[in-house]
């Protein structure tokens, strides 16, 4: 799950309103009193965030932020439900763009279109194939059949282990055929992994 944040800069009244009802949001609200405080802050994960300011945003561009991550409310007053609607739409767009491309072992995985690509070649994947790739890529450990069964398929005693093996086999075959890459998903005595 992607954790989104809204940075409210130099806009105390909006922060106070949102802070009052923050339990209703799927995002976190963070306040900075002015642009200088925000610029001085370090180690912020800002790729999947929204920035709301009532002032000039030129100073904020020092953090290499994209225009699509900014929201500037100039047409006040607005009803709170309209403000929340604008914020939600903007966050959905940011999340969509953030999810669109994931780099995995030299490949680009687009979670929205469900394509994996490399060297101008694209391959359509199923939802389960994407889940397998993301899970195998998510850690540096090797994942055995029971681990994959539990975490990808939601483990069921009735499920046969060859279901996992068949999915992995077909996915490896698709990648091998399209990209001539037999090492994308590797097999080890302790399980499967992606380097």
Helices and strands as residue ranges (DSSP letters): E 5-9, H 12-20, G 22-24, E 28-32, H 35-40, E 49-53, G 59-63, G 67-69, E 70-71, H 80-100, E 102-104, E 107-110, E 115-118, E 121-124, H 127-138, H 145-152, H 161-179, E 186-188, E 191-193
